């Protein structure tokens, strides 16, 4: 509360304004990530994901392709 009061005094605002600003910042920065993660988990639970083995196989192909480009240079 002391820090809240200091920020409010320094900005010439009240506690409610400081709290609302802090919540808004939190939701913009971390809230979106939390919501996206929750939506991703829900999509996986519905079977809307790509199997790990498929992702890794595609990654291996990309790496092999890039390694082939480097050898021809």
C-alpha positions in Angstrom: 0.0 0.0 0.0 2.9 2.3 0.7 4.3 1.9 -2.8 0.8 2.4 -4.2 0.4 5.6 -2.2 3.8 6.9 -3.4 3.0 6.2 -7.0 -0.4 7.9 -6.7 1.2 10.9 -5.1 4.0 11.2 -7.6 1.5 11.0 -10.5 -1.0 13.2 -8.7 -3.6 10.4 -9.2 -5.6 8.4 -6.7 -5.0 4.7 -5.8 -7.9 3.5 -8.0 -6.3 5.1 -11.0 -2.9 3.5 -10.2 -4.5 0.1 -9.7 -6.6 0.3 -12.9 -3.4 1.3 -14.8 -1.5 -1.6 -13.3 -4.2 -4.1 -14.2 -4.5 -2.7 -17.7 -0.7 -3.1 -18.2 -0.8 -6.6 -16.8 -3.6 -7.7 -19.1 -1.9 -6.2 -22.1 1.4 -7.9 -21.4 0.8 -11.1 -19.6 -3.0 -11.6 -19.9 -2.9 -12.1 -23.7 -0.2 -14.8 -23.3 -2.2 -16.6 -20.6 -5.4 -16.5 -22.7 -3.5 -17.8 -25.8 -2.0 -20.6 -23.8 -5.4 -21.6 -22.4 -6.9 -21.5 -25.9 -4.1 -23.7 -27.2 -4.5 -26.2 -24.4 -8.3 -26.3 -25.1 -7.6 -26.8 -28.8 -5.2 -29.7 -28.0 -7.9 -31.2 -25.7 -10.3 -31.2 -28.7 -7.7 -33.0 -30.8 -6.8 -29.9 -32.9 -3.1 -30.3 -32.6 -0.3 -31.6 -34.7 1.5 -34.7 -33.3 5.0 -34.0 -32.0 6.5 -36.6 -34.3 5.1 -34.8 -37.3 6.5 -31.4 -36.1 9.9 -33.0 -35.5 9.9 -34.7 -39.0 9.2 -31.3 -40.6 11.9 -29.6 -38.6 14.4 -32.3 -39.6 13.5 -31.7 -43.3 14.0 -28.0 -42.9 17.4 -28.5 -41.2 18.5 -31.0 -43.9 17.5 -28.5 -46.6 19.5 -25.7 -45.0 22.5 -27.9 -44.4 22.4 -28.9 -48.1 22.3 -25.2 -49.1 25.4 -24.5 -47.0 27.4 -27.4 -48.6 26.8 -26.1 -52.1 28.1 -22.6 -51.3 
